[in-house]
């Protein structure tokens, strides 16, 4: 019994470097998500001005925010592949965090809309250095039987930071200006930018002191880094990592439909912005609560059941949002949609990590992170274009995406985990 208990406990052990990296990403997540709230307020203030090229203020805000996602996702395959070729992850994470700290501070000196566009673009490129290298490092520090749990822990802390940032950002801006020793006064906006820069520097310090690259990463640098679309070795038509990337894009787009239609949601449900905030947060709450336990569970029961089950659950939880009659029902639908997302995300990264060969983690896993980022960008654009045809139309569109994603993962994904060895029985082989 003692041996069995030891092996069960071992399922919940996390490499200290993974935990340190998770805390570092939580810190930079706080600072980065600060800007989601602060930048629209900053653009709408009298602090910045200049030419708008004939665009409305709302469009300028949309461009500034969306540039981050598109550039971040577009550059991830290149930075992931480069980190594989060099055989090091830590320098890429530090370059990204350094760039993030510098650009967060640069907002203090921005005086025009074009400067905001430029700074936000640089931030997207900076984060493109962080994401593939971080995910690859987590993958390389894990083993087949704890990879899902490690991915879950990493994503949980990252999401805690991302969820906490917007809550604190509004308070920091609204409580300004602040008086400092010596009579210096800083505005609420500047204080928010300083906080974002400090969190990035804190992450930089944590990675510098606590993170190191595994020896195997450098030893396997320069492996075959090609990304296949067709399945070259297995029984299916599509490569499983490519399939997971497509499914991640479809899932993210379906989830992100909700983000840009706040007026329509509030009007249909006769609710205020507080309810919308709770409904938006419900997805993140489910992710925070479930990423780690689902990651652990997929180390025991396999990756495929969770991925397929999550994509199937995404179908009704997306569709019902177009027809719910009350604020409470919308909150529940978003919560269940968050459960579906949690069932897909960590197991997908774990399955892709299982398939990635030595020295390929950056290239292979960046397919998923890039696709998810593009989905988050495509979703709001889709709902904005479709909402004029009827409130339910964007959600029907998202449901079609979820159906297609479910078919893909059900037919093209095979299990990678030998479940019978995930939790060995005492006395077993």
C-alpha positions as CSV (number, residue, x, y, z in Angstrom):
1,X,0.0,0.0,0.0
2,X,2.8,2.4,0.8
3,X,4.3,1.8,-2.6
4,X,1.0,2.4,-4.3
5,X,0.5,5.6,-2.3
6,X,3.9,6.8,-3.4
7,X,3.2,6.2,-7.0
8,X,-0.2,8.0,-6.8
9,X,1.5,11.0,-5.1
10,X,4.1,10.9,-7.9
11,X,1.3,11.7,-10.4
12,X,1.0,15.1,-8.7
13,X,4.7,16.0,-8.5
14,X,5.7,18.9,-10.8
15,X,9.3,19.7,-11.8
16,X,10.4,22.8,-9.9
17,X,11.4,24.4,-13.2
18,X,7.9,23.9,-14.6
19,X,6.5,25.5,-11.5
20,X,8.9,28.4,-11.7
21,X,8.1,28.9,-15.3
22,X,4.4,28.8,-14.5
23,X,4.8,31.5,-11.9
24,X,6.8,33.6,-14.3
25,X,4.1,33.3,-17.0
26,X,1.5,34.2,-14.3
27,X,3.4,37.4,-13.6
28,X,3.8,38.4,-17.2
29,X,0.2,37.4,-17.8
30,X,-1.0,39.9,-15.2
31,X,0.9,42.7,-16.9
32,X,-0.1,41.7,-20.5
33,X,-3.8,41.4,-19.7
34,X,-3.6,44.8,-17.9
35,X,-3.3,46.3,-21.3
36,X,-6.5,44.7,-22.7
37,X,-8.4,47.1,-20.3
38,X,-6.0,50.0,-20.2
39,X,-5.3,50.5,-24.0
40,X,-9.0,51.2,-24.9
41,X,-9.3,53.7,-22.1
42,X,-5.9,55.2,-23.1
43,X,-7.0,55.6,-26.7
44,X,-10.3,57.2,-25.6
45,X,-8.5,59.7,-23.3
46,X,-7.0,63.0,-24.2
47,X,-3.4,61.7,-23.6
48,X,-2.9,60.5,-27.2
49,X,-3.9,62.0,-30.5
50,X,-2.6,62.4,-34.0
51,X,-3.9,61.2,-37.4
52,X,-6.6,58.5,-37.5
53,X,-6.4,57.9,-41.2
54,X,-10.1,58.3,-41.4
55,X,-10.8,55.5,-38.9
56,X,-13.2,55.7,-36.0
57,X,-11.9,55.4,-32.5
58,X,-13.4,52.0,-32.0
59,X,-11.6,50.7,-35.2
60,X,-8.3,52.1,-33.9
61,X,-8.8,50.2,-30.7
62,X,-9.6,47.1,-32.6
63,X,-6.6,47.4,-34.8
64,X,-4.2,48.0,-31.8
65,X,-5.6,45.0,-29.9
66,X,-5.8,42.6,-32.8
67,X,-2.3,43.4,-34.1
68,X,-0.9,41.8,-31.0
69,X,-2.7,38.5,-31.6
70,X,-2.0,38.3,-35.4
71,X,1.7,39.1,-35.1
72,X,2.1,36.9,-32.0
73,X,0.6,33.9,-33.8
74,X,2.3,34.6,-37.1
75,X,5.8,34.7,-35.6
76,X,5.4,31.7,-33.3
77,X,6.3,29.0,-35.9
78,X,9.5,30.9,-36.8
79,X,10.7,31.4,-33.2
80,X,9.7,27.9,-32.2
81,X,11.7,26.4,-35.1
82,X,14.7,28.7,-34.4
83,X,14.8,27.6,-30.8
84,X,14.8,24.0,-32.0
85,X,17.7,24.6,-34.4
86,X,19.7,26.4,-31.7
87,X,18.7,23.8,-29.0
88,X,18.0,26.4,-26.3
89,X,14.7,27.7,-24.9
90,X,15.7,30.0,-22.0
91,X,17.3,32.8,-24.2
92,X,14.2,33.0,-26.3
93,X,12.0,33.4,-23.2
94,X,14.3,36.1,-21.8
95,X,14.4,38.0,-25.1
96,X,10.6,38.0,-25.2
97,X,10.2,39.1,-21.5
98,X,12.8,41.8,-22.0
99,X,11.0,43.1,-25.1
100,X,7.7,42.9,-23.2
101,X,9.1,45.0,-20.3
102,X,10.6,47.6,-22.6
103,X,7.4,48.0,-24.6
104,X,5.2,48.2,-21.5
105,X,7.4,51.1,-20.4
106,X,7.3,52.7,-23.8
107,X,3.6,53.4,-23.5
108,X,4.4,56.0,-20.9
109,X,6.1,58.0,-23.7
110,X,3.5,57.3,-26.5
111,X,1.7,60.4,-27.7
112,X,0.1,59.3,-30.9
113,X,-2.2,56.5,-32.3
114,X,0.6,55.3,-34.6
115,X,3.0,55.0,-31.8
116,X,0.5,52.8,-29.9
117,X,0.2,50.6,-33.0
118,X,4.0,50.3,-33.3
119,X,4.4,49.5,-29.6
120,X,1.6,46.9,-29.6
121,X,3.1,45.3,-32.7
122,X,6.5,44.9,-31.0
123,X,4.7,43.3,-28.0
124,X,3.1,40.7,-30.2
125,X,6.5,39.8,-31.7
126,X,8.0,39.7,-28.2
127,X,5.4,37.3,-26.9
128,X,6.0,35.1,-30.0
129,X,9.5,34.5,-28.5
130,X,8.0,33.5,-25.1
131,X,5.1,31.1,-26.0
132,X,6.7,28.4,-28.1
133,X,9.9,28.3,-26.1
134,X,7.9,28.0,-22.8
135,X,5.6,25.3,-24.0
136,X,8.6,23.4,-25.5
137,X,10.5,23.7,-22.2
138,X,7.5,22.3,-20.2
139,X,7.3,19.4,-22.7
140,X,11.0,18.6,-22.4
141,X,10.9,18.7,-18.6
142,X,8.0,16.3,-18.5
143,X,7.7,12.6,-19.3
144,X,5.0,10.7,-21.1
145,X,3.3,9.9,-17.8
146,X,3.2,13.4,-16.3
147,X,3.1,15.6,-19.4
148,X,-0.6,16.3,-19.2
149,X,-0.3,17.3,-15.6
150,X,2.6,19.6,-16.2
151,X,0.8,21.3,-19.1
152,X,-2.2,21.7,-16.9
153,X,-0.2,23.4,-14.1
154,X,1.5,25.7,-16.6
155,X,-1.7,26.7,-18.2
156,X,-3.5,27.2,-14.9
157,X,-1.0,29.7,-13.5
158,X,-0.9,31.5,-16.8
159,X,-4.6,31.9,-16.8
160,X,-4.7,33.0,-13.2
161,X,-2.4,35.9,-14.2
162,X,-4.4,36.6,-17.4
163,X,-7.7,36.6,-15.4
164,X,-6.4,38.8,-12.5
165,X,-4.9,41.5,-14.7
166,X,-8.1,43.1,-16.0
167,X,-9.6,43.1,-12.6
168,X,-6.7,45.1,-11.2
169,X,-6.2,47.3,-14.2
170,X,-9.4,49.2,-13.9
171,X,-8.7,49.9,-10.3
172,X,-5.2,51.1,-10.9
173,X,-6.3,53.5,-13.6
174,X,-9.4,54.8,-11.7
175,X,-7.5,55.4,-8.4
176,X,-4.9,57.6,-10.1
177,X,-3.2,60.1,-10.1
178,X,-0.7,58.9,-7.5
179,X,1.7,61.1,-5.5
180,X,5.2,59.7,-5.0
181,X,7.9,60.7,-2.5
182,X,9.6,63.9,-3.7
183,X,6.4,65.4,-5.0
184,X,6.3,63.4,-8.3
185,X,2.8,62.8,-9.6
186,X,2.0,60.0,-12.0
187,X,-1.3,59.4,-13.8
188,X,-3.4,56.2,-13.4
189,X,-2.4,55.3,-17.0
190,X,1.3,55.6,-16.3
191,X,0.9,53.7,-13.1
192,X,-0.7,50.8,-15.1
193,X,2.1,50.8,-17.6
194,X,4.7,50.8,-14.8
195,X,2.9,47.8,-13.2
196,X,2.9,45.9,-16.5
197,X,6.6,46.6,-17.0
198,X,7.4,45.5,-13.4
199,X,5.6,42.2,-13.8
200,X,7.5,41.5,-17.0
201,X,10.8,42.3,-15.2
202,X,9.8,40.0,-12.3
203,X,9.2,37.2,-14.8
204,X,12.5,37.9,-16.3
205,X,14.3,37.6,-13.0
206,X,12.5,34.4,-12.1
207,X,13.4,32.7,-15.4
208,X,17.0,34.0,-15.1
209,X,17.5,32.5,-11.7
210,X,15.3,29.4,-11.6
211,X,15.1,28.1,-15.2
212,X,17.7,26.0,-17.1
213,X,17.5,24.2,-20.4
214,X,17.7,20.4,-20.2
215,X,20.9,18.9,-21.6
216,X,18.9,16.8,-24.1
217,X,17.5,20.0,-25.8
218,X,21.0,21.1,-26.9
219,X,22.0,17.6,-27.7
220,X,19.2,17.2,-30.2
221,X,19.3,20.6,-31.8
222,X,18.8,20.7,-35.6
223,X,16.5,17.7,-35.9
224,X,14.0,17.4,-38.7
225,X,11.7,20.3,-38.1
226,X,9.2,19.9,-41.0
227,X,5.5,20.2,-40.3
228,X,3.5,17.7,-42.2
229,X,-0.1,18.0,-43.3
230,X,-0.5,14.4,-44.5
231,X,0.0,11.5,-42.1
232,X,3.2,9.9,-43.4
233,X,3.4,7.0,-40.9
234,X,0.0,6.3,-39.4
235,X,-3.3,5.1,-40.7
236,X,-5.0,8.5,-41.1
237,X,-5.2,11.1,-43.8
238,X,-4.0,14.1,-41.8
239,X,-1.0,14.4,-39.6
240,X,-2.2,14.3,-36.0
241,X,-0.3,17.5,-34.9
242,X,-1.7,19.4,-37.9
243,X,-5.2,18.0,-37.0
244,X,-4.8,19.3,-33.4
245,X,-3.8,22.7,-34.8
246,X,-6.9,22.9,-36.9
247,X,-9.1,21.7,-34.1
248,X,-7.5,24.3,-31.7
249,X,-8.2,27.1,-34.2
250,X,-11.9,26.0,-34.6
251,X,-12.3,25.7,-30.8
252,X,-10.8,29.1,-30.1
253,X,-12.9,30.8,-32.8
254,X,-16.1,29.3,-31.3
255,X,-15.1,30.4,-27.8
256,X,-14.1,33.9,-28.8
257,X,-17.3,34.7,-30.6
258,X,-18.7,36.1,-27.3
259,X,-16.0,38.7,-26.9
260,X,-17.1,41.6,-29.2
261,X,-20.9,41.4,-29.0
262,X,-21.5,42.8,-25.5
263,X,-24.2,45.4,-26.5
264,X,-26.2,42.7,-28.3
265,X,-25.9,40.2,-25.4
266,X,-26.8,42.8,-22.8
267,X,-29.7,44.0,-24.9
268,X,-31.2,40.6,-25.5
269,X,-30.9,39.4,-21.9
270,X,-31.8,42.8,-20.5
271,X,-28.7,42.8,-18.3
272,X,-25.9,45.2,-17.3
273,X,-22.1,45.1,-17.9
274,X,-21.5,43.3,-14.6
275,X,-23.4,40.2,-15.8
276,X,-21.5,40.3,-19.1
277,X,-18.2,40.4,-17.2
278,X,-19.3,37.4,-15.1
279,X,-20.3,35.5,-18.2
280,X,-17.0,36.3,-20.0
281,X,-15.1,35.3,-16.9
282,X,-17.0,32.0,-16.5
283,X,-14.9,30.4,-19.3
284,X,-11.6,31.4,-17.6
285,X,-12.9,30.3,-14.2
286,X,-13.6,26.8,-15.6
287,X,-10.1,26.7,-17.2
288,X,-8.4,27.7,-14.0
289,X,-10.2,25.1,-11.9
290,X,-9.9,22.2,-14.4
291,X,-6.7,22.5,-16.4
292,X,-4.6,20.8,-13.8
293,X,-6.9,17.9,-12.8
294,X,-7.8,17.2,-16.4
295,X,-4.1,17.3,-17.3
296,X,-3.4,14.8,-14.5
297,X,-6.4,12.6,-15.6
298,X,-5.2,12.4,-19.2
299,X,-1.9,11.1,-17.9
300,X,-3.8,8.1,-16.5
301,X,-6.7,7.6,-18.8
302,X,-5.3,8.8,-22.1
303,X,-5.4,12.0,-24.2
304,X,-7.9,11.1,-26.9
305,X,-11.0,10.6,-24.8
306,X,-10.7,14.1,-23.3
307,X,-9.9,15.8,-26.6
308,X,-12.9,14.1,-28.4
309,X,-15.2,14.6,-25.5
310,X,-14.3,18.2,-25.1
311,X,-14.9,19.0,-28.8
312,X,-18.3,17.2,-28.7
313,X,-19.2,19.1,-25.5
314,X,-18.3,22.3,-27.3
315,X,-21.1,21.8,-29.8
316,X,-24.2,22.2,-27.5
317,X,-22.5,24.7,-25.2
318,X,-21.8,27.0,-28.2
319,X,-25.2,26.6,-29.8
320,X,-27.2,27.2,-26.7
321,X,-25.7,30.6,-26.2
322,X,-27.7,31.9,-29.2
323,X,-31.0,30.9,-27.6
324,X,-30.6,31.2,-23.8
325,X,-33.4,33.2,-22.1
326,X,-31.6,34.6,-19.1
327,X,-28.4,35.9,-17.7
328,X,-28.0,32.9,-15.4
329,X,-28.4,30.5,-18.3
330,X,-25.8,32.3,-20.3
331,X,-23.4,32.1,-17.4
332,X,-24.0,28.4,-17.1
333,X,-23.5,27.9,-20.9
334,X,-20.2,29.8,-20.8
335,X,-19.1,27.8,-17.7
336,X,-19.8,24.5,-19.6
337,X,-18.0,25.8,-22.6
338,X,-15.0,26.5,-20.4
339,X,-15.1,22.9,-19.3
340,X,-15.1,21.8,-22.9
341,X,-12.1,24.0,-23.6
342,X,-10.2,22.6,-20.5
343,X,-10.9,19.1,-21.8
344,X,-9.2,19.9,-25.1
345,X,-6.3,22.2,-24.4
346,X,-3.9,20.5,-21.9
347,X,-4.5,17.0,-23.4
348,X,-3.9,18.3,-26.9
349,X,-0.6,19.8,-25.9
350,X,0.3,16.6,-24.1
351,X,-0.6,14.5,-27.1
352,X,1.4,16.8,-29.4
353,X,4.3,16.6,-27.0
354,X,4.2,12.8,-27.0
355,X,4.5,12.9,-30.8
356,X,7.2,15.5,-31.0
357,X,10.7,13.9,-31.3
358,X,13.7,15.1,-29.4
359,X,14.6,18.6,-30.4
360,X,11.2,19.2,-32.2
361,X,9.1,20.6,-29.3
362,X,9.3,24.2,-30.3
363,X,8.3,23.6,-33.9
364,X,5.6,21.0,-33.3
365,X,3.9,22.6,-30.3
366,X,3.9,26.1,-31.9
367,X,1.4,24.7,-34.4
368,X,-1.1,24.4,-31.6
369,X,-0.3,27.7,-29.9
370,X,-0.3,29.6,-33.3
371,X,-3.6,28.1,-34.3
372,X,-5.2,28.9,-31.0
373,X,-4.0,32.5,-31.3
374,X,-5.5,32.9,-34.7
375,X,-8.7,31.4,-33.5
376,X,-9.0,34.0,-30.7
377,X,-8.5,36.7,-33.4
378,X,-10.9,35.2,-35.9
379,X,-13.7,34.6,-33.5
380,X,-14.5,38.2,-32.6
381,X,-14.2,39.3,-36.3
382,X,-16.7,36.6,-37.2
383,X,-19.3,37.5,-34.6
384,X,-19.0,41.2,-35.5
385,X,-19.7,40.4,-39.1
386,X,-22.5,37.9,-38.4
387,X,-24.4,39.5,-35.6
388,X,-26.3,41.7,-38.0
389,X,-28.1,38.7,-39.4
390,X,-29.6,37.7,-36.1
391,X,-28.4,37.1,-32.5
392,X,-28.2,33.4,-32.9
393,X,-26.3,33.4,-36.2
394,X,-22.7,33.8,-34.8
395,X,-23.3,30.9,-32.4
396,X,-24.7,28.7,-35.1
397,X,-21.5,29.4,-37.1
398,X,-19.5,28.5,-34.0
399,X,-21.4,25.3,-33.6
400,X,-20.6,24.3,-37.2
401,X,-16.9,24.9,-36.5
402,X,-17.2,22.7,-33.3
403,X,-18.9,19.9,-35.3
404,X,-16.2,20.0,-38.0
405,X,-13.5,20.0,-35.2
406,X,-15.1,17.0,-33.5
407,X,-15.2,15.0,-36.7
408,X,-11.5,15.8,-37.3
409,X,-10.3,14.7,-33.9
410,X,-12.5,11.6,-33.8
411,X,-11.3,10.4,-37.2
412,X,-7.7,11.6,-37.4
413,X,-6.3,11.4,-33.8
414,X,-5.0,8.2,-32.2
415,X,-4.1,7.6,-28.6
416,X,-0.4,8.1,-27.7
417,X,-0.5,7.0,-24.1
418,X,-0.2,3.5,-22.9
419,X,-2.8,3.9,-20.2
420,X,-2.0,0.6,-18.5
421,X,1.4,1.9,-17.6
422,X,0.4,5.4,-16.6
423,X,-0.2,4.3,-13.0
424,X,1.7,1.1,-12.4
425,X,0.1,-1.5,-10.1
426,X,2.3,-2.7,-7.2
427,X,4.1,-5.8,-8.2
428,X,3.3,-5.2,-11.9
429,X,5.8,-5.2,-14.7
